[in-house]
């Protein structure tokens, strides 16, 4: 009788031990994993801040991140989608496939000394992380490592992937990543961006954007000797910009459009034979 009770107790204990962890328990373990990596997170933030590389030039940033991910057991494919600084870091196998996406490029003329609450560039007119992209991959990698640890502990199937937002400020890389099929089997994509508050959301997080550059060609002439012989390409750019500014008054609230003149001649005494203007057009609805 005693043996039966002991055997029954052992069976119950074994069955209890075999029970899968609750969702709340898994969340708490993941949170603990994030907290345990505080120092690593800050090291990544500071390292990426020091690189501050412009779009498609994130050479040191990419090398640092890929080496770090390989050190933690991720398989890394470099130079994906035809972009030398793009990569895909993968760990695990099977479904679900969870992706982590975050921008890595800096902005021109935003160089800044860390910890200084006023504008004080490290390098005058140099690039910097004026939009906080140095924090994004730090957060993503910390989260991925914490989830990886939980998955290993409880033998949870699935694949984790980390993607870099290369040249996000130039609106370039994600299109090529999509065309290369890098997201085709991804079940969920988690993305983060620094903000003034702490919030989460799902679905489209912002307006879509079309980047277009217009080039005007004219005819060169000396602006003092024979200006009537010239055809100013810059005049065409300015007329276009003025006309569009009147049109912008009537755009719907969800529309945005901005431009910069990227080429407008070399010096005032020469009628510009070539001029270029770069436009961004933003819209929530793809059909529009």
N, C-alpha and C positions, 0 to 999 in steps of 0.2 A: 504493500500500500504506500509506504514511504517512497519507494523507488518510483512508483507511478506519479506521485505528487512532484517529486524532484524532476522527473522527465517532463512533466507537463509545464513546470515552471521554466525549465530550460527552453522548451519550445516557444512559450509565450515571450520570454526574454529575447530569443533570437528573432522572432517575428517583429517584436517592437523595434529591435535594432535595425531591422531591414526596412523599416518604414522610410519612405523618401522624405527629405526635409520639406518643411512648409515653405511657401513663397516668402513669407515674412522672415523666416530664418535665413533664406538665401539672400534676401535684401540686406539683412543685418550683417551677414558675412561680407558682402560686397562693400558695404559702408566701412566696415573695419579694415578691409583691404585698401581702400582709398586712403583712410586716415594713416595707415602704416606706411604709406608712400609719400607723405608730405614733403620730405626732403628731396626725393627724386622729382616730384612735380615742380618744385621751386628751381631745381637745377636746370630742368628743361626750359622753363620760362626764361631764366637768365641767359642761358646759352643761345637760345633763338633770338633774344633781344640783341645780343652782341653781334649776331650775323647780319640781321636786317638787310636781306638781299631783295632786289627788285624781281618782278615777275620774269620767269624763264631763266633767271640767274641765281636761283636758290641752291647753288652748288654745295656750299658748306652746310647749309640747313639740311638738305637731303642726305648728305653723307653722314651727318651726325645722327639723324633720326633712324636711318636704315641700320647703321651699326648698332644703335641702342636696341632696336627691335630684334635684330638677329641675336644679340646677347641674351635676350629673354625668350628665345625659342621660336621666333617667327621666321617663316620662309619669305624671302624678299625677292621680288622681281623688279629690276631697275629699268629705267628708260622706257616705260610702257607708253602706249598710244603715241609713239613718235616724239616724246618729250624727254630730254635727257634728265631732268630733275624730278620727273614723276616716278612713282613706284606703287606697288601693291604689296603689303605685308600680310601674310596669312598664317593662321594657326588653327589646328583642329581639323575635323573632317565631318562631312555629312551636313544634314540640315538641322536647324535653320542656319542660314548664312547671315550674320549680323555685320554690317559695315559701319565704320567710324570715319567720318569725313571732316576735315578742318583745313582752313587756309594756312599758308605758310609764307606768303610773300609780303614784302614791305612796301612802303609808299615813298615816292621821291620827296625830298626836302622836308622830312619829318624827323631828322636825327635829333636825339634828345638824351641828355644825361639821366641815368636811372635815379629815381628817388628825389628828383628836383621838381618842386611843384610850380615851376614857371618855365617858360620857353628858354632853354639853354642847350643848344645842340652840341653833340660830341664833335661833329664835323660840320662846319657851316655849309648849308645847302646839300648836305648828304642825305642818303635814304635812312629811314627808320621804321619802327613799327608803330606808326601813328594811329593804327586802327586795332592794335592789340593782338595781331595775329601770332605773336610770340607765345601767347597763353593758350591758344586753341589746341595744338597738338599735345601740349603738356597735359591738358585735361583729358583728351581722348586716350592717350597712351596710358595714363594712370587708370582710367576706367577700364580699358581693355585688359590690363594686367590684373586688376582686381577680379574681373569676371573670369578671366582665364584660370586664376587660382581656385575660384569656387567650382568651375567646371571640372578641373582636375581632381579636386577633393571628392566630389560626388559623382565622378564619371558621367557627366552630362554631355551628350553628343552635341555637335554643332561646330561651326566655323566662324572664327573672328577675322575680320579684314580691316586694315587701316589704309586709308587713301589720303594723299596730300592734295589740298586745294592749290595747285600750282597756278601762278599768275592770275589769281582771282580778281585782282584789281584791273587786269586787262581783259577780264571776261572771256578767257580763252580755253582753259584746260578741260572743263567738264564736258564741253561739247565733244572734244576728241576722245575723252574717256568713254562717253556713251557710244560713239561711233565704233570704238574698239571693242565694245561688248563687255566692258569691265564690271558693269552692274547687272548683267543679264540674269544671273542666278541669285542676286541678293534679295533676301526676304524683308529686311528692314534696314534702313540707313539712319544712323544717329549723327547729327551734326551740331556743332556748338559755335557760338560767336559771342565775344565779350559784349556786355551791355551795361546800362546803368542800373539794371535790376536783375533779380534772379527769377527766371520764368521758363516754362517749357511750353511746347506746342507741337502740333502735327500738321501734315499737309503742306501746301505752299507757304513758305515763310516770308516771301517777299515778291516783288514784281519781277516778271521776266524782263530781259533787257536785250536790245539789239544795238550793236556797236557798228557805226558806219563812218567811213571817211570819204569826203568829197574832194576831188581835185579839179581845180580850174586852171586852164591854160590860156595865156594871153600873148602879148608881144612886147619884148623889151625895147626900151628907148631911154635916152638920157633925159631926166626930168627937167633939166634947165635948158639944154640945147634944143631938144625937139620932143617935148612931151606929147604933142598931138600925134606923133607917129607911133606911140605906144598903145597897148591895150592892157590895162591893169587887171591881172588875175585877182589881186587883193580886193579891188572894187567889187568884183563879182561875189567874193566871199562875204564881204561886209553887207552887200545888198541882200544876200540870202539870209544872213543872220538877223538883219533888221526885220525882214518879212516874217521870219519864223517867230521872232519875239512878239509880233502882233498876233500871230496864230496861237501862241501859247496862252494868251488871255482866255481862249475859248476851249481849252482842253478840260476834260473831265477830271475830277479830283484824284482818281487813281492813276492818271497819266503823269509822267515826268519826262523832261527833256533838257539836256544841257550840252554845251559845246565848248571847245577851245580851238583857237587858231594855231595850228602846229607849224605852218609855214606861211610866211607873208612877205617874202622878199628879204634881201640882204642888207640894203642900205637905202636911205631916202632919195638919193639922187639917181636911182635906177628904177624905172617903172617895172614892177614885179611881173615877170612872164609866167610865174607859176605860184599857186597858193593852194593850201589845203586846210580844211576844217574838219574836226573830229566831233561827231555827234553821238550821244547816248539817247535812246528812246526806251522808256520803261512803261510796262502795262501788265496788269494782273491777268487779263483774259487773253489767251493765246490767239484766239480767232480775230482779235482786234489788232 
